[in-house]
Amino acid sequence: MDAFVKSRETRPQLLQSLLAALPPLDPSLEEFRDVATLPDGYKIDLQIVRPRGVDEANGGRPLILLWPGGGFIVAGVEPTTRPAREFALGFGAVVVNATYRLAPENKFPQSVRDGYETAVWLSRNAGRFGADISKGWVVGGFSAGANIASVVSQRSGVEGLGITGTLLGIPFLLVKEIVPEKYAAEWVSREENATWSPTFTSAGIEDVQRGLEPDVRSPWFSPFNDVEAIAKSPRTYIQIGDRDPLRDDGLLYAKVLRDSGVEARVDN
């Protein structure tokens, strides 16, 4: 945990180097910053990427909301800049990259609640960015951000946010205690891939969990914890890595979604 927190010291330089490595912003797109004000007054940093000339007057575009990974300990809008640009260009969508409050200073479920409240705020304020959620409303994320997206999309099905799709990249969704008994023998990637990557290990995942101090049986921790709500989830696209410790979280989530009649696709 200390190593993750210490990495914040060099995080700004890393993020700037990532941005510098990207191709120039396509001239048909524009990119700018804004904030979402949550019910407690906290302001969430946003990065908006959208086609030029988009506004509410010309009908609005589909909306995509993304959260970055970082073990709930480091974040920033920069890591999702590349997919945001690609989605805005490829789908003609308004794409919003969002942050969230970080652990260990902010314990569970703060980061996920921030994600949910950001989605609520954005659903009510989509027009100011030239988006129209009736034309498509997708939430997504990567690793820890995918955890947030999975919970937000499931709650949307229960509470009527109108989310129409979910993108989950290498999602963190499971710990041993909540793996469905039906699929327990298939949840093996934490052991198989425990040390394949020197920078992302199963021990590191456990370290992050200790810092977050989650209630692992809460529906705010994982969509696996609300079986009835799974059937109300929107269709879901999941990306996994064959050598990733989190591989089976995504694979099993796709199976559980399909068991409940929800369309789910997985790409490796």
C-alpha positions in Angstrom: 0.0 0.0 0.0 2.8 2.4 0.9 4.4 1.9 -2.5 1.1 2.7 -4.3 0.7 5.9 -2.3 4.3 6.9 -2.8 3.8 6.5 -6.5 1.7 9.6 -6.4 4.9 11.6 -6.2 5.9 10.8 -9.7 2.4 10.4 -11.1 2.2 13.8 -12.7 5.3 13.2 -14.7 4.1 9.8 -15.8 0.7 11.1 -16.9 2.3 13.9 -18.9 4.6 11.4 -20.6 1.6 9.3 -21.5 -0.2 12.3 -23.0 3.0 13.3 -24.9 3.1 9.8 -26.5 -0.4 10.1 -28.0 -0.9 11.3 -31.5 -2.2 14.9 -31.8 -5.9 15.5 -31.1 -7.8 14.9 -34.3 -8.8 18.3 -35.7 -12.5 17.2 -35.8 -12.5 16.8 -32.0 -12.3 19.3 -29.1 -11.1 18.6 -25.6 -11.7 20.6 -22.4 -12.1 20.3 -18.6 -15.0 20.9 -16.3 -16.2 19.7 -12.9 -19.2 17.8 -11.5 -20.4 19.0 -8.1 -21.6 16.1 -5.9 -24.4 16.3 -3.3 -21.8 16.9 -0.5 -20.2 19.7 -2.4 -17.1 17.8 -3.5 -16.0 18.6 -7.1 -15.1 15.8 -9.4 -12.6 16.7 -12.2 -13.9 15.9 -15.7 -12.3 15.8 -19.1 -14.7 16.1 -22.0 -13.8 14.9 -25.6 -16.4 15.5 -28.3 -16.8 16.2 -32.0 -16.5 19.9 -32.8 -19.7 21.8 -33.3 -21.7 19.5 -31.0 -24.3 21.3 -28.8 -27.8 20.7 -27.5 -29.4 22.7 -30.3 -28.3 20.3 -33.0 -29.7 17.2 -31.4 -27.1 15.9 -29.1 -24.8 12.9 -29.3 -24.5 9.6 -27.4 -22.8 9.8 -24.0 -19.9 7.7 -22.7 -18.6 8.0 -19.1 -15.2 6.5 -18.3 -13.2 5.9 -15.0 -9.5 5.1 -14.9 -7.8 2.3 -13.0 -5.2 2.8 -10.3 -6.2 0.5 -7.5 -8.5 3.2 -6.1 -5.3 4.8 -4.9 -4.1 6.8 -7.9 -6.3 8.1 -10.7 -6.6 11.2 -12.9 -8.4 11.8 -16.2 -5.2 11.3 -18.3 -5.1 7.5 -18.4 -8.4 7.3 -20.3 -7.6 10.2 -22.7 -6.7 7.8 -25.5 -9.9 5.7 -25.4 -11.9 8.8 -25.0 -10.5 10.3 -28.2 -10.9 7.0 -30.0 -14.6 6.7 -28.9 -15.4 10.3 -29.7 -13.9 9.9 -33.2 -15.2 6.4 -33.9 -18.8 6.7 -32.5 -19.4 10.5 -32.8 -20.0 10.4 -29.0 -19.5 12.9 -26.2 -17.0 11.2 -23.9 -16.4 12.2 -20.3 -13.4 11.0 -18.3 -14.1 11.3 -14.5 -12.0 11.0 -11.3 -13.0 9.9 -7.8 -11.8 10.3 -4.3 -8.9 8.0 -3.5 -8.0 5.4 -0.8 -6.5 5.0 1.7 -7.6 8.5 2.8 -11.2 7.8 1.6 -12.4 4.4 2.6 -14.9 2.2 0.9 -17.4 2.9 -0.6 -16.4 6.5 -1.2 -14.9 6.0 -4.7 -17.9 4.0 -5.9 -20.4 6.4 -4.5 -18.5 9.2 -6.2 -18.8 7.2 -9.4 -22.6 6.7 -9.0 -23.2 10.4 -8.0 -21.1 11.5 -11.0 -23.3 9.4 -13.3 -26.5 10.8 -11.7 -25.1 14.4 -12.2 -24.1 13.7 -15.7 -27.5 12.2 -16.6 -29.1 15.5 -15.5 -26.5 17.7 -17.1 -25.7 15.9 -20.4 -27.1 18.6 -22.5 -24.5 21.2 -21.4 -21.9 19.0 -23.1 -24.0 18.4 -26.2 -25.0 14.9 -25.2 -28.4 13.2 -25.3 -28.6 10.0 -23.2 -31.7 8.9 -25.1 -29.4 8.3 -28.0 -27.1 6.0 -26.0 -25.6 6.1 -22.5 -22.6 3.9 -21.8 -20.4 3.8 -18.7 -17.1 2.1 -18.6 -13.7 1.8 -16.9 -10.5 -0.1 -16.5 -9.5 -2.2 -13.5 -10.6 -0.3 -10.5 -12.6 2.0 -12.8 -14.3 -1.0 -14.2 -15.3 -2.0 -10.7 -17.0 1.4 -10.4 -18.6 1.1 -13.8 -20.0 -2.4 -13.1 -21.7 -1.2 -9.8 -23.0 2.0 -11.4 -24.5 0.2 -14.4 -26.2 -2.4 -12.1 -27.6 0.4 -9.9 -28.8 2.1 -13.0 -31.0 -0.9 -13.9 -32.6 -0.7 -10.4 -32.9 3.0 -10.1 -33.6 4.0 -13.6 -30.6 6.1 -14.8 -31.2 4.8 -18.3 -27.7 3.5 -18.9 -27.8 1.4 -22.1 -24.4 -0.3 -22.1 -21.3 -1.1 -20.0 -17.6 -1.4 -21.0 -15.4 -3.2 -18.5 -11.7 -3.5 -19.1 -9.9 -6.1 -16.9 -12.5 -5.5 -14.1 -11.8 -6.1 -10.4 -15.0 -7.7 -9.2 -14.3 -10.7 -7.0 -12.6 -11.9 -3.8 -12.7 -15.5 -2.7 -15.5 -15.0 -0.3 -18.0 -14.0 -2.9 -17.2 -16.2 -5.9 -20.4 -18.0 -6.9 -20.3 -21.6 -5.8 -21.3 -22.7 -9.3 -18.1 -21.2 -10.7 -15.7 -21.6 -7.8 -13.5 -24.1 -9.7 -13.1 -21.7 -12.6 -11.8 -18.8 -10.5 -8.1 -19.6 -10.9 -6.4 -16.7 -12.5 -5.4 -15.1 -9.1 -3.2 -18.2 -8.6 -2.3 -19.0 -12.2 -1.2 -15.4 -12.9 -0.1 -14.4 -9.4 3.3 -13.2 -10.4 3.3 -13.2 -14.2 3.7 -9.4 -14.3 6.2 -7.9 -11.9 4.2 -4.7 -11.6 0.7 -6.2 -11.2 0.5 -9.2 -8.9 -2.1 -11.0 -6.9 -0.3 -9.8 -3.7 -0.6 -6.3 -4.9 -4.4 -6.7 -5.4 -4.7 -7.9 -1.8 -2.6 -5.0 -0.6 -5.0 -2.6 -2.4 -8.0 -4.3 -0.8 -6.5 -3.9 2.6 -6.1 -0.2 2.0 -9.6 0.2 0.7 -11.1 -1.8 3.7 -14.3 -2.8 1.8 -17.3 -4.7 2.9 -16.8 -7.4 0.3 -20.4 -8.5 0.6 -21.9 -5.1 -0.2 -23.5 -4.4 -3.6 -21.3 -1.3 -3.6 -18.3 -3.6 -3.8 -19.4 -5.9 -6.5 -22.4 -6.6 -8.8 -22.0 -10.3 -7.7 -23.5 -9.2 -4.4 -26.9 -8.4 -5.7 -28.1 -11.4 -7.7 -31.6 -10.1 -8.4 -30.3 -6.8 -9.8 -27.9 -8.5 -12.2 -30.9 -9.3 -14.5 -31.6 -5.5 -14.8 -28.0 -4.7 -15.9 -27.5 -3.3 -19.4 -25.7 -5.3 -22.1 -22.0 -5.5 -21.2 -18.7 -5.7 -23.1 -15.7 -7.1 -21.2 -12.0 -7.0 -22.1 -9.7 -9.4 -20.3 -6.0 -10.4 -20.5 -5.1 -14.1 -20.5 -2.2 -13.6 -18.2 -3.9 -11.0 -15.9 -4.7 -12.0 -12.3 -8.1 -10.4 -12.8 -8.9 -12.5 -15.9 -11.5 -14.7 -14.3 -13.4 -11.9 -12.6 -14.4 -10.8 -16.1 -15.0 -14.3 -17.4 -17.3 -15.2 -14.6 -19.2 -12.0 -14.6 -20.0 -12.6 -18.3 -21.3 -16.0 -17.3 -23.4 -14.7 -14.5 -24.9 -12.0 -16.8 -25.8 -14.5 -19.4 -27.3 -16.8 -16.8 -29.6 -13.8 -16.0 -30.5 -13.2 -19.6 -28.2 -10.2 -20.1 -26.2 -9.9 -23.3 -22.5 -10.1 -22.6 -19.4 -10.3 -24.8 -15.8 -11.0 -23.8 -12.7 -10.4 -25.8 -9.3 -11.6 -24.7 
